[in-house]
Every structure is written in C-alpha cells, then in structure tokens.
C-alpha cells in the first residue's frame, strides 16, 4: 500500500505503517553515518546532550557526494544500516522515530524498534542520484569536521522508502522470503 507521510514521525504515524508499505516522506529528516553515531554515543556516555533533538525524527544513514551546480546535494543513496546497530537502540530509547538505510538489523535493534513503537525504512541502494531529486535543501547542523559524515538537516519531498520493520516487529526481509518460498 502506498502512503504519504510528513516527518517528523510520531508514534501514531509509526503504528499506522506496516512492513511492506511503500511510503513517501515529506518534511525534515537528518543524516548521520558511522562517525556521527559514534560521536553522539560518546557524548551521551559522558553525560552530554545530542547536537539535535531526535524526538520523533528520522535519521537517514547516508553520506552524500558533492552537490552539482544548482542542486542542494549530490548523490544521496543509503548506507548499510548494520554499521549503526551498536548505537541505534540507545537513540531509539531517547525518542528517535525512524531510521532509513539498507540491509538487515540485529535482534537488539529490532527489540528497540518494538519497545519504542518506531519503524525502519529501506531506501533503494544504487539509486542515490534519483533519491537526491527528492531533497530540496541540505544544511550541515553538526560535526562539520566529519565532512560527508556530518549531520545534515534535509528537507525532502515524496522521498520513497519501504517499511522493512514495523512497530510490531514484522520484518519484510523475513516475510518476503517465506512468501517467495511458499509460492515456488
């Protein structure tokens, strides 16, 4: 089912989404990759505050290529989500609403998704140039020294994703395989 939603993503929105739904996100999302996640994790361990308010926000695991002339951002494809799995449960427990990446998640992340009523979306890998066309603005908001791994605030319009793990823990990577095997 196709759904159009506006970010930030509240628990109410998350609970309306089901594994396998095609979703188009409009609104504000943030980017953060490995280095930014490690820095946020270390700051929290030291008792500090995150550089952005993550309540109900979406973090897109992505580091863009340089922007072409006249564009707000370069190619903007997803990176492998499992590299953030060490950090994701803590951020979800602190109010993060959703994550966008590619690939499977650990049982600990899935448990945190269920516990917090969040969702994990997948964006199509290899389609970064096309995905960048849905990004209307990009601004570095934290960790500028990390270059492409800095935290960016993006404004997106009809950004296409698929719900992989919904707030109840239904996991498209598991159910799709089962469905395929029963049809074969």
N, C-alpha and C positions, 0 to 999 in steps of 0.2 A: 504494500500500500504506500502511495506517495503522501508525504506530509510536509507541510511548510511550517517552520517554527522560527521564533525570534529568540536570539541569545541576548542576555544570559538565560540559562536553562534552569528553571525552578524544579523542585521535586515533583510538583504537579505535572509539568510537561514531561519529565523523565518517565513518570509512571504511565503516561499515555502512549509511550513508544514501545514497540515490540521488536524483538530480534527479527531481522529480515526486512524491516521497514526501510523504504527509500525516503531520505529526509533531505530537505533543502533548508539550510540555515541562513538567516539574515540577521545582521546585528554585529555585536562586538565579540571577537574571540581573541585569545592570546596564543603566542607561540612560545615554546620552551623545549629545548632538547637536553641532552645528557649533561652538559656543563652547567646550564642554568638550574637543572633539577638538583645537581649535587650542591651547588651554592645555596639554594633555598633550604635543602636538607641540613647543611652545616649551620646556617643561620638559625634555624629552628632549634637545633641541638644546643646552641649557645644561648638560647632564650630570647633571640631577636625576633623581629617581625618581618614578614614577607614583603617584598617590594610592591606587590599588587594585592588588592583584596580579591581573594579567589572564590568567595562565596557565590555559588551558582554559576561560576564562569566556566568556559570551555578552554582547555589547553590543547592546542594542535601541535603535535610532535613534528616540527618542521623547521628547517633552516633554509631560507630562500637563497637563490642565486641573485647576483646583482640585477637591479631593475634596468630594463631597456628605457630609452628615452621616451618620455611621455607616459610611463607606466609607474604605479606605486611600488611594484615589487617584481622580481624576476620569477623564474620557475619556482613553484611552491608545492612540491609533492611531499607526501608523508614519509616519515622515517619509521623504522621498526620500533614498535611500542615496548617490546620486552626490555629494551635497554633502560626504560624508566620504571620498571616494575619494583625496584628496590624502594623508590621514592613515592610511588603513586598511592599506596594505602594511607600514608600519613596525610597527604594532600586531600584525599577524598574525605578522611575523617575531619579535616578542617573546613569542609564545605564545598570543595570543588564539585561542580555539577556534571561535567562530562569531559571526555578525552577523545581526541581524534588521532589515529595513527594507522599502522598496518601490522598485521600479524597477531599471533596468539598472546594471551595474558596468563600469568601464573595463577594458581589457586588462591594465593593471598590477595591478589588484586581483585579477582572475581568475588571473593568474600567481602572485600571492602565496597565493591560496587553494590552488592546486595544489601549490606549493612546500612549503607548511606542512601540507597534509592537513586543511584546515578546510572549513567549509560556510557558505553564505549562504542564509538563510531569508527568505521574504517573509511578512509578515502582511497581512491584508486591509485595504487603505485604506478609510476611510469607516466602519469598524466599531469605532472606538475605545471606544464605550460598552459594546459587547459584550465586547471584549477585556479591558476593565478588570474584568469579573466574574471573570476567571481570576487576578487579582492579589490575594493575600491579605494582603500587607504591603508597605509602601513606606517607605524611610528615606533621607534625603539623607546621603551619605557623603563628598562632596567638592564644592567650589566652590559652596557655598550662595549666594554673592553672584550667581550666574548665574540665580537664580530657577528657572523651569521647565526651564532648560538645565543645571541642576546634575546631578551624577552621583548617581543613586539606586540603591540596592540593593533589588531587588524579589524577593519570594517569589511564585512562580507555581504554579498547579496546572492541568494539562492545557491549557496555553497553545497555541492552534492556529497552526501555521505550515506552510509548504510549502517543501521543499528546492528552491531555484531553481538554485543552482550547487553541485554536489557536489565532493568532494575530488579527483576526477579531471578536473574542469573541464566536465563535462556541464552544459549551460545550458538550463533549461526555456524561457527566453524565445526561444531559437533552435530547439530541437527541437519545441516545440509549434506553431510557425509552419510548420515543414516538414511535420509530420504533418497539419496542417489543410489545407495546400495540396495534398498528395497525395490527400487524401480528397475534395476538392472537384471 
